[in-house]
Amino acid sequence: MGRVSKEQAQENRRRIVDTASRLFREQGTAGVSVADLMKAAGLTHGGFYKHFDSKEALVDEATARAFDGVGTGDRPDDDSDTDADTGEGAAKDARRAFVENYLSPEHRDDMAGGCPTAGLATDMARGATGSAARHTYAEGVREFARRMADDDDDGLVRLSTMVGALILARAVNGDPLSDALLAAARAEVSA
């Protein structure tokens, strides 16, 4: 079998990181074996160590990738809501829409594609304090809080309420309490 091109190697690495980012949010870092990850990425298990020194190195990179999309598109800091022409009302409307989306049954049910703050919280809590992944996660949480901040606060209460509600709603999904948690948090954060 021939060697892969540099471009193909880069594409394979990107595919591994993207797949890991989704699987780790959905199943947890401990719940995903290297063999299962590589199979899900459509690659052979043996190729993993051509790209990464360890699973921990992949966890760090996959954590960073998960946070790459936070704050874009329909997020509260989308450039369209901070433009001087849109005004304070548009920014509040964008934040309200973001909160509605974040605390929705659809987001609750999309663990693999959902928020890394909620999806990786327990893994980071169990991980080594000085790990690169934990540092990357903390930076992502800080940035998310900054994006939830307004002139009156630093965003930490909003962030904590939203993430906590999402984690709890996922934990009791299938029980009416799940939807009640999302609705209560939406009302509180949107107020």
N, C-alpha and C positions, 0 to 999 in steps of 0.2 A: 504494500500500500504506500502511495507517495505521501510526501509531506504536504501540509496545507499551506496555502499562501498566507502572507502576513495579514492581508485583508480578511481572509476567512478565519484566521486565528482571533482577530479582533472581534469579528462578528460572533464567533463561538463564545468568547468571554462575555460579551454584552448579553447574549442569550442566557448564559448561566446566571449572571447577576440579576437580570430582569426576572427570570424564573424564580430565583431564590428570594427576591424581594416580595413577590406575590405569595410564595409558599410559606415563607417565614411569618408573614402577617396572618395567613390563614391557619397554619398548623403549629406555629411556634418553631423556634430554632432547634430545640431538642427533638421535636416531632418529625423532622425532615432529615433523612439520612443522605449522605453524599450520593449513594447509589440511586435512591429515589429521585433526588434532585436532577442528576444527570439524565436519567431516563425521561423525566418530565421536560427537560431541555432538548431532548432528542439527540443526546450525545452519549458516548460510552463512559462508564464509570472510570476507567483508567485514564482518561484525558483530564480529569479534574486537576491533578497535581501539576499539569503543564501550565495551568493558569493561576493556581493559588497554592501557597505554602501550607495552608491549613483551612479547616472549616471556619475557624475564628476570623481569618483574614477575609473570607467571603462574607461572613456576617457583618463585618464592618462596612464593606463596600455595598452590600445589599441594603443595609440600613441607610446609608447615604443616598442610594438610588431611590429608596422609598420616600425620602423627604424631598427629593428633587422637584416633584410635582406640587408640593404643598405651597399654596400661595399663588397659584396661577389659575387662569381660566375663571371659574365661577367662585374663586376664593375672595375673601373680603378685601384684599389689597390689590386686586386686579387693577392695572393702570387706568382703566376706564373710570374707576370710581375715585381716583385721586386727582384727576385732571381738574384744573381750576374752573373749567367751564361747567362741570357737573355739579359742583356745590355740595354743601353739607347733607342735604336731603338725599342726593343720589348715593353718597357714601353710606348713609344709614340704610337705604334700601338694599344696597349690595350686601352689607353685613347681614341684614335680616334674611335675605335670600340664601346666603351662605349657611347661616344657622339652620334655616329650614331644611336645606339639603343635607347638612351634616347630621342633624338629629332626625333623619327620616328612616322609615323601615327599609328603604332601598339601600341606604348606606350601612345600616345595621347588618343587613343580609349579605353585603359584599365585603366580607372580611379580607379576601385576597387583594382586592383593589382599593380597599378603604384606607383610612387614616393610619399612618405608621405610629403616631403617638399612642393611639388606643391599641393597635394591633401588636405592637412590640413591647408594651409596658411591662408585662409580667416577665418576659424574657430578660429585659434589661435589669429588672429588679433582682433577678436570680444570678445575673452575670457578675463577673469580677468588677470591682469598683473602678479600677484604673484601666479597664479595657478600652481599646480604640472605639469599639462599637458603642459603648456606653457614653463616651465623650461625643461621638457623632450624634447619638440620640439626644443627649442633653442640649446640644446646639440646635437641633431641629425643634425641640420643645421650646427653647428660648425664642426662636424665630417665629414659631406659631403664636406664642403669647404676644410677641411684639405686634404681630399682624392683627391680633384681636383687641389690642389696646386702643383707647381713645384718649381725649384730652383729660379725662377724669381719673383714669386708672391704667395700670400696666398690663391688663388683659389676663392676669393669672387666674382670677376668679372665674371669668368667662371660660377660659380654657379648661380649668379643672372641672367645672360644672359639665361642660360639653363632653369631655373625654370620659369622665366618671359615669355619666349617664349612658354613653354609648357602650362602655365596657359592661355595665350592669344590664343594659337592655339585651346585649348579646348573650350574656350568661343565663338570662331567663327567657330567651326567645321561645315562642310557642305558648307562653303564659300571657294573659292579658296585662300583667304587670310590665312586660317589656314595652308595649306601646304607651302605657301610662308614664313610664320613666322618660321616654322620649318627649312626650307631650309636656310634661312638667318642666323638663329642662328647657325646651323650646320657649315656653311661656316666660320662664325666669330670665333666660339670657336675652330674649328679644325685648323685654320690658325696658 
